[in-house]
Amino acid sequence: MKLSQRIKNVKPSATLALTALANKLKAQGVDVIGFGAGEPDFDTPEPIKEAARRAINTGKTKYTPVGGIPELKAAVCEKFKRDNALSYKPAEVTVNCGGKHSFYNLMQSILDEGDEVIVPAPYWVSYPPIIALAGGRPVIVDCPGERGFKMTPEQLSEHVTDNTRAIIINSPSNPTGSAYTRAELAALAGAIAGRDIIIVSDDIYESMLYDARTFCTMANISDELKARTIVLNGVSKAYSMTGWRIGYMAGDAAIIQAVETLQSQSTSNPTSISQWAAVEALTGDQSFIGEMMTAFTRRRSLIVDGLNRAPGISCQPPDGAFYAFPRVSGVFALPGWPAVRERYAGQANSSALCSHLLDEARVAVVPGVEFGNDEYLRLSFATSDENITRGVERICEAMQRLAG
Ligand SMILES: *Cc1c(COP(=O)(O)O)cnc(C)c1O
């Protein structure tokens, strides 16, 4: 059967594919340790689950307004006020079927054929394909690890053209964990001052910062920037609710209205039951986040220290999120590397290393090339301390063998 050109150009999500492969091996009885998953390993907190059961029991099982029930829009507004000191009206927020869907809807609503979106690399795997699906052109800006994977104002100026429609800021970042300070965000904003460019701020990891860092988003810098920023967020990461599929966004009322029009002709409302669960997540007891961060803080040290013991690998502790993003270019210089290179001919270096780690060390990690930098790997530390200790040990042993 004939497929559309549009879908033929889309690459499936590499992180979802890797997680599926690791799970398949596990189901076959292979002892694989997975560092692929982009989701917290904790159970959704009980009060949130209880709110969902209550919604079912009280018949909250029908269509809702397309952009979410008024109670959830109010909870989102309340959250922005409480956590971010940002004031939005309900008409300036909308709820979608997960954060990825929020980004998808936004790109479909703001991009015309050939419009450019500036995407700092390393980037979340889904940004470029979702931009392309909307007819846009991702303009990739390489942000090296030596500068903390952060885009500089100079880089931003160099890549802006008359076709630039939007820029993406994802801080803390998936995959690098890197987070912009307020001063860095203000400097970036300066580079696009006076231009009609939308700032897309993906704040999904806002509550996951280490070492007493404080969160700041572009909308905090000034009223003028708030007016040009669409803030994306959701309950998936902060409340360990990835399966519930609730994301939301806030910003210019006309864009929000456009997103709801698109949603009215595609998914309609996000699941009614999940919406009631999200109301509880955003307005209920917030102590779950702190407990999760206590575990992530411990695991961050465990994984970073462990990786730094492996020959050829060097890892900086991330500022936020739950990913280690070690540099592995040193591995490509080890004596055993040419044989690995040959065995996985046709794959990028970081992909060949991941294949080697899966086949020889039974460890699943994601190659940096999928995020736009072939000299790195991504390891999610949203897994048990024991898995981290054992998995990192396996990686160390495999690299020692390559070191000869
Ligand atoms: C996980 C994630 C999201 C949102 O994911 P959903 O599961 O769709 O809610 C958005 N942006 C980034 C960078 C993420 O890592």
The ligand as an SDF file (V2000), in Angstrom:
LIG
                    3D

 15 15  0  0  0  0  0  0  0  0999 V2000
    8.9810   13.8090   28.6380 C   0  0  0  0  0  0  0  0  0  0  0  0
    9.1040   15.0840   27.8860 C   0  0  0  0  0  0  0  0  0  0  0  0
    7.9780   15.8330   27.5000 C   0  0  0  0  0  0  0  0  0  0  0  0
    6.5470   15.4450   27.7590 C   0  0  0  0  0  0  0  0  0  0  0  0
    6.2540   14.1390   27.6160 O   0  0  0  0  0  0  0  0  0  0  0  0
    4.7630   13.5860   27.6410 P   0  0  0  0  0  0  0  0  0  0  0  0
    4.9340   12.1800   28.0860 O   0  0  0  0  0  0  0  0  0  0  0  0
    4.2500   13.6640   26.2570 O   0  0  0  0  0  0  0  0  0  0  0  0
    3.9510   14.3970   28.5990 O   0  0  0  0  0  0  0  0  0  0  0  0
    8.1690   17.0410   26.8650 C   0  0  0  0  0  0  0  0  0  0  0  0
    9.4050   17.4920   26.5990 N   0  0  0  0  0  0  0  0  0  0  0  0
   10.5050   16.8180   26.9530 C   0  0  0  0  0  0  0  0  0  0  0  0
   11.8330   17.4020   26.6500 C   0  0  0  0  0  0  0  0  0  0  0  0
   10.3980   15.5800   27.6020 C   0  0  0  0  0  0  0  0  0  0  0  0
   11.5040   14.9040   27.9250 O   0  0  0  0  0  0  0  0  0  0  0  0
  1  2  1  0
  2  3  1  0
  2 14  2  0
  3  4  1  0
  3 10  2  0
  4  5  1  0
  5  6  1  0
  6  7  2  0
  6  8  1  0
  6  9  1  0
 10 11  1  0
 11 12  2  0
 12 13  1  0
 12 14  1  0
 14 15  1  0
M  END
$$$$
